[in-house]
Amino acid sequence: MNKFFDYLMGDMTDGAIRELLDYICRFTAVFSGDVPVEGRMGNYRFCASDLDSGHVRIHWVEIGRQRIAVDAVV
């Protein structure tokens, strides 16, 4: 999870990162499986997949037009 915060700290506030992380976890639990899904929360886009262990792998986050490769498990 620290990797996720480290990659996004320069572009987002802590509160926005936590809100996005919560949304991604809920979104992937509903729509994902082994297949990565793309989603959107406001101006942020993301690609993530739900892992069997109850964790979520976040592949990338897009802020505006900047795509940030994250590849973090939270």
N, C-alpha and C positions, 0 to 999 in steps of 0.2 A: 504494500500500500504506500510505503514511503516513496517508491519510485514514481507512482502515479502523481503524488503531490509535487515531487521534485521537478517533473517535466512541465507541470502546469503553473507553478508558482509565479513565474514571470508574467503570465498573461491573465491570471484570474486571482481573485481574492480567496482566502481560506474558506469563507462561507459559501462562495459560488462553487468551489471545488467539491466541498462536502455535499452540497445540494445535487450537483451533477453526478457524483459517485452514488448517492442514494437512488437517484432516478435510474441510472444505468443498471444497478443491481436489481431493482424492481422490474425494469423493462425486460432484461434478459431472462429473468425467472419466468415471465409470462410468454415471451415470444421465441426464446432460443431453445436450443438443445445442444447438439454437438456442432451445429452449423452457426457460424458467426452471423449476427444480424446488425443492420445499420439502423440507427435511430436519431432522433433530434429532440433537443430540449432548448427551446428559444433559439438563440443564435449559435448554439453549440451542436455539432453533429458528432457521432461516434460509431465505432464498430466494436462489438463485444460478443462473447460467447459464454454460455453457462457451462461450467465444468461439473463433472459428476460428484466432486468432493464438496459441493456447496459453495465453491468460490467462483468468481467471475474473472475471465481474462479479457482485459481491455486492449484492443489492438491499436487503435488510434483515436484521437480526438481532434476535431477541426473547429478552430475558433476563427470566425470570419472566413477568410480565404486561406488561412494557414493551417495545414494538416500536421499534427504532431504525432509521430510514431511513439507510442507509449509501451506497448507489449508488457503490461503489468498484470499480475494476478492479485486480486483483492478479495 
